[in-house]
C-alpha cells in the first residue's frame, strides 16, 4: 500500500484591490461628512451662540450690568422704533462682544431681517423673520447663505441668544406684546408686567 502524501500549500494572501480601497475610502468620506453635518457643525454653532450669549449677559439678572440686561432695562414701555442705522451703530459699538464675528451689517426688509456677516474669515448673509410665540421672541426660518453657512448653522447659533433675550425680558418683568418689521425699521411694543 502506498502512502499518499498530500501537501497543502498556503494560498497567497490577497490584498485589497484598487476597487476595494476606493470603496473603503468613499465610505470613510461619507462617514466624515455625516459626522460633520450632524454632530460637529451643530455643536460648533451652539457653542458659539452660548459664548456670545454669555458675553452679552456678563452680569446677573438682578444687577443688570451686562450689555443685554442694560439694553432691556433701557427700553421704554410702549412702542419703540429701532432703525437700521441705530441697530448698526449698536452692533459696531459692541463688536468686541460679538467675537468671532468680525463685521456685521443689518437690514430690515419687508419679510424679516438680513445681516451681512463676516466671521472666521468667511462671508455670509443671514436671513430670518422674527415673531412672537407665547410671549417669547423667536426667529422664523433662519438660514445662513454663503461660505460661512457651510461652517455654522444659524438655528443652532441663535437658540442660546433667543433664550437669553427671553429670559432677560422675563427676569426684568418686561413683555413684548407686538413685534413688526417694516422696511428700514423694527417696531416693538413693550409692557411692564
Protein Blocks (a to p, Z undefined) as FASTA:
>chain_A
ZZddddddddddddddfklmmmmmmmmmmmmmmmmmmmmmmmmmmmmmmmmmmmmmmbcf
klopafklmmmmmpcgdjddddfklmmmmmmmmmmmmpcbfbdcddddfklccddddeeh
iacddddddddeehiacdehiacedjklmmpcfklmmmmmmmmmmmmmmmnopacfbdcd
dehiacdddddZZ
